[in-house]
């Protein structure tokens, strides 16, 4: 008879298994570094040092993590409802247009602390509306959410090009981007928080949207685990038949979940547009919507795990840039390979080591020990 699997405790399910996957990913990445003739231990040291060794690196790591928190939360909310929102990239793009319109309209007449809330509402609304169409098609027509959201990513990119080139860029400019936002639409930096601990930061875009990301993580936790709506979403995600039998409207829950997911994806546009480049330009999302999928999976769809996973990927982005500079043999493409390995083991192969861990816990459980004792007496 095969060994029965044990239900893992929360610390093992949310902590041990992601750590094991991460360690295996870095071991495999170490062999890749060896193939190019570099020392993997030195590469790891440079990676960590570049991300956390100086105040400048910490600020950039948290800046990247801010965007990934929003995109990871977006994926997680939809996943709890059994939906795979792969359209965060497009939802962020469209939200960027809403942010740009708000900033261009109010940056000369309002201070940032009034412009920022309006931009948050605009970003959330635009992202939610862009997610509404695939949600409606899924709920009413049975169109698969993955296919429609991927298609809408490409549509959003085309809309962005048309809006920037045709309407939003200054007449005398050739660059497909808006004018630079004035101070009324520039978010204040949070670098001073890191400097309180004695670190020195020359210039880094770490800004107040990080606090908004943490607030959204808390609100998502409240939504999913402390509200009736969250219970309905988890019920539908676990079993759509059971949800329908319980009287939960399939159309309503799909549309609401996807609109919340799209709103969160839209808010990730606040960080690069208002907090860093102070304009809206092509490619400002830079793949963050897709990184959010890996962040959500590594974080086990829990807000706390997503925040930690986002910081990890922020470390890979910032530390990877330092690594490519300090060790030229490790090109930027090699950094992408390392990131891909983390995504592979944290996402696609997330369950590879789970049966072994479950079997280990089953063999160590008191019930298992008792069964072995009974077998011994019977012998």
N, C-alpha and C positions, 0 to 999 in steps of 0.2 A: 504494500500500500504506500502511496506517495505521502511525503511529509506535508501535513496541512499548513497552509499559510496563516500567519498570525496577523491580526489587525495591528498596525504599527501605532505606537504612541505619537502624539502630535510633534514632539521634539524630533523624532526620527523621520516622520513624514515630511515635515516642513524644513528641517535643518540637516539631518544626516544625509539623506539621499541627494539633495542638491549639492552638498559639499563633496560627496563621492563623485558625482558627475563632473563637477568643476575640476577636481583633482585629476581625474582621468583625462579631461580635456587638456589640461596644462601639461600632463605627462606626454601625451601624443604631440602637442605643440612643441615640447622640448626636443622630440626626435626630429621634427621638421627643422628646428633651428640647427640641430646637429648636421643635417644634410647640407646646409650652406656653410658649414665649417666654423660656426660660432659656438661659444659656451652657453648652454641653456640656463645655467645657474646665474651667470653674469647678466644674461638677457632678462631673466626674471627680476633680478635686483634693480636693473635700470628701469624696468617697467614700473615697479612699485615706487622707486625713488622719484621717477618723473611725475607720478600721480599724487603721491602723498609726502614726498620728502621736503618740499618747500611750500610756502604759502601760495605762491603763484600756481603751482601744480594742483594744490587742493582746491583753489578757487575755480580753475578750469574744469576739474573733475566734477565738482558740484554743479557747475554751469551745464555741462553735458547731461548730467544725471537729472536735472530739472525737466528737460524735454522728455527724457525716457520715462520718467514717473508718469507724466500725463499720458503718453502713448501706451504704457503698460497697463495703466488703470483702464484705459479705453478698451483694450483687448479683454481684460479680465471681466469687466461688467457684461460684455456680450457673451463671453464664454460661460459665465454662470447661468445664462439663459439658454445654453446650448447652441449659441451662434458664434461663428468665426468671422469677426469683423477684420478683414484684411485691407480695409479701405481707409485706415487712419491717415495714410499719406495724402490722399485726395481731400479728406475732410480737413486736414491741417492746411492744405493749400487754399481751399475756399475760405476758411476762417481767416487766413492771412489777408485776403482781399477785404473782408469786413473790418479787420483791424486797421488796414491801411486807410480805408475811407474815413473811419472814426478819427484816426490820428491826423490825417491831412485836414480834416474839418475843424478840429478842436485844439490842435497843438499850440496855436497862437493866441487862444482866448481863455483856455483853462489850464490850471496847474496839473501836474502829473497825477496827483491823488484824486482828481475828479475824472480825468481822461481814462485812467486805468480801469475803474469799474465799468465805464461805458464800453471800453474795448473788451473786457471780459465777457460782458453780455453779448456783444457783437460776435466774438469768436465762438462762444458756446452756441449761439443761435444759428450761425452759418454752418458750423460743423454738424449740428443736429439736423438741420434741414437737408444737408447733403446726404446724411445717412438715412433720412426718411424715405427717400425714393427706393433704394434697395430693400429697406424694411417692408415697405408696402408691397413690393413685388414678391418678396418671400412670403408674406402673410396671406396675400390675396391670390397670387398667381402661381405660387410654388417655385418661383425662380430661385435658384440656389444662391445664398447670400455671398458665398465666396466668389462666384463668377461675376455677379453684379457689382460687388464692391471693387474687384480688380478693374473691371471696365470703367467704373467711375473714377478710379485713380487717373487713368489716361485722359478721360474727359476733363477732369479738374486741371490737369497740366495744360491742356489746350485752352481752357477758359482763362487760366492765369496768363498765358502768353498774350492772348487777345486783349485782356483787360489792361495789362501793363503797357503793351506797345500802342494800343489804340486810344487809351483813355487816361491812364494814371501817370505815365512818365512825363517829365517836363518837356515842353515843345522843343527846346534847343538841345536836348540830350539824346544821344544815340544808345545809351545803356538801357536795357529793359528793366527799369526799376523806378520806384517813386523817388521824389526828392527826399532829402534827409529830414527826418522829423525834428521839430524844434524841441526845446526843453520841456514843454508841456506834454510831450508824448515820449519822454525818455525815462525809463525806470531807474530809480536810485540803486546804487550798487550795495552789496552786502559784504564787500571785502573787509570792511572795518571789523566785522565780527571775527574773522580769522586773525586779523592783526592784534586783537585783544590778547591772543595767546603768544604774542611775541614774533609772529611771522611777518615777513616783509613781502608786500605785493606791489609790483610796479604798475601793472595794468591788467585787469581781468574782467570779463563780462558777468561775473557772478552777481545776480541781482535779486530783487524782492519777489520775483515770480517763483523762486524756490519755496518761499513761505506759502504761496498759493498752492503749489503742488502738494506740500505736506498737508495743508488743510483739505484738499480734495481727497487725499488718501484716507484721512479720517472720516470724511463724509461718505466715501464709498464703503468703508467698513460699517458705518451706521446703516447705510442703505441696504447692504446685502444681508447683514446678520441681525439687524435690530428693527426692521420695518416689515410690514405686511407685504409691500411690493417686492422687497428683496426675497421674502419667503416664496412668493409666487414665481419669481424669476428662477430661483434655485429648484423649485418643484418642476417647472417646465423643462429646465435644463436636464434634470435627472430623468424625467419620464413625461413626454408630451401627452401620452395617453392618460396617465394618472392625473395630470393637470386638467385635461379636458373633463375627465370624470368628476373632478372636484369643482367644476364650474368656472375654471379660470379661462378667460377669453384668450384664445391663441393669437388672434390679430392684435389685440390690445397689448399683450405682454411683449410680443416681438417688436412692435413699433416703439413702445416706451423704452425698452432695453436698448434698442439700436440708436434711438435719439439721445439717450444719456451717454452711450458709448461715443457717438459722434461729437457731442458737446465736449467731452473730455479730450478727444483727439483734436478738436478745434483749439482748445486752450493751450496746446503745446506750441502754437504759433506765436504766443505772446513773448516767450523767452527769446527767440532769435530776432524778432522784429523790433520789439520795444526795448528789449534788454541788451542787445548787442549791436546789430548793424544799423538800427534806427532808420530803417526803410523796409520796403517790401520788394524783394528781388526774386528772380527765377532761382529755383533749386534751394530756397531757404530752408525747406524741411530736411533736406540732405539724408533721406532714408530713415529718419527717426521713426516713422510709422511702422516700418518693417522690423526695426530693432525692438519696438514695443512688444512684438509677438514673443520674441525670445525672453524679454524681461518678464512678461506675464507668466510664461511657462516656468522659468527658473524660480520666480517668486511664488509658485504654486497657487496663483490667482488670489493671493492674499495681499492686502495693501502693505503690510509690514515687509513681507518678502519682496514685493515689487520695489519698494524704496531701496532695500538693500541690493537687489539685483540691478537696479538703475545706477547705483553708485559703482557697482562692479563694472558695468559697461562704460560708465564715465571714466573709470580708471583705465580701461582698455583703450579708449579713444585718446585720452590725454597721455597716458604712459606709452601708448604705441607711437605717438608723434615723437616723444623724446627718444624712444628706442630706435626709430628710423634715423634720427639725427646722430645719436651716439654710436650706433653700430651700422654703418652704411651697407654692410652685406645683407642686413635685414631690411628689405625695402618696404614701402608702404603696402605693397601687395601681400607681403608676408604677414603684415599686421592683420590684413583682412582675412587671411587664412586662419590665423589664431582666433580671431573673433568668430569665424565660421565654425571652428571646432567647438568653441564654447556653446554656440547656438545648436550645433549638432547633438552634443551630449546632453545639453540642458533641455532641448526641445524634442527632436525626433527620436532620440534614444533615451528619453527620460525614464522609461520603465525597464531599461536593460538590467539594472542591478537590483531592482525592487524585489523580484522573486527570491534572490539569494539573501537579502536582508530580512525579508519576511520569514524565510525558512530558518534563519539564525534565531530570530526572536521566538519562533515557534518552539525550537529546541531548548531555549532557555526559559520558557514560561513555566510557572509552577504546575499548570495542568499537564504539560508535556512530561515533566519530571514524575508526576503522579502516575501517568499512564505507563511510563517505563517501569515504575515500581510494581504496578499490578501485573505487568507482563513477566517480571522477574519471579513473582510469587507463583504465577501460573506455571512457569517452567519448573 
